[in-house]
């Protein structure tokens, strides 16, 4: 956890999936009743993304978003390995 109380999540959705940072935020915010403002910075890579989220919400975001779909792609969401 960083000093701001956020943790980094790995999301198996990236540029190669025609995903934008907004798409990733929206996917994760579903666990927060669509509250995109609670989702922190998104580092969009070719094949995946790293996203900062509040530490106290990480487990509920993972539970809600892991296994969800973006188009035809099944998305994996987990705590990022440091």
C-alpha positions in Angstrom: 0.0 0.0 0.0 1.3 3.4 -0.9 1.2 6.4 1.5 -2.1 7.6 0.0 -3.9 4.5 1.1 -4.1 3.0 -2.4 -3.1 -0.3 -3.8 -2.3 -1.3 -7.3 -4.4 -3.8 -9.2 -3.5 -5.7 -12.4 -6.2 -5.7 -15.0 -5.9 -8.0 -18.1 -7.2 -5.3 -20.4 -5.0 -3.1 -22.5 -4.6 -1.2 -25.7 -4.5 -4.4 -27.8 -8.1 -5.0 -26.6 -9.2 -1.6 -27.9 -9.6 -0.5 -24.3 -9.1 3.1 -23.0 -8.3 4.2 -19.5 -12.0 5.2 -19.2 -13.1 1.7 -20.1 -10.9 0.2 -17.4 -12.2 2.8 -14.8 -15.8 2.1 -15.8 -15.3 -1.7 -15.5 -13.8 -1.4 -12.0 -16.3 1.3 -10.8 -19.2 -1.2 -11.3 -18.3 -2.4 -7.8 -18.8 1.1 -6.5 -22.2 1.8 -8.1 -20.5 3.5 -11.0 -18.4 6.0 -8.8 -15.5 6.4 -11.3 -14.1 9.2 -9.1 -13.0 6.6 -6.5 -10.8 4.8 -9.1 -7.2 6.3 -9.2 -4.7 6.5 -11.9 -4.7 4.0 -14.8 -1.5 2.9 -16.5 -2.6 1.5 -19.8 -0.2 -1.0 -21.4 -0.5 -3.0 -24.6 -1.8 -6.2 -23.0 -2.9 -5.1 -19.5 -3.3 -2.2 -17.1 -2.3 -1.2 -13.6 -4.9 0.8 -11.6 -4.7 2.4 -8.2 -7.7 2.0 -6.0 -8.4 2.7 -2.3 -7.0 -0.2 -0.2 -10.3 -0.6 1.7 -12.2 -1.2 -1.6 -9.7 -3.4 -3.4 -11.2 -6.7 -2.4 -14.8 -5.7 -3.4 -13.6 -4.3 -6.7 -11.7 -7.5 -7.5 -14.6 -9.7 -6.5 -17.0 -7.7 -8.7 -14.8 -7.2 -11.8 -12.7 -10.4 -12.0 -14.2 -12.6 -14.7 -16.3 -9.8 -16.2 -16.3 -9.2 -19.9 -15.1 -6.3 -22.1 -16.5 -7.2 -25.5 -15.4 -10.8 -26.0 -12.5 -10.6 -23.6 -12.8 -12.2 -20.1 -11.0 -9.8 -17.7 -8.8 -10.9 -14.9 -8.5 -8.4 -12.0 -6.1 -9.1 -9.1 -3.7 -7.3 -6.8 -0.5 -6.4 -8.7 2.7 -8.2 -7.8 5.2 -5.6 -6.7 
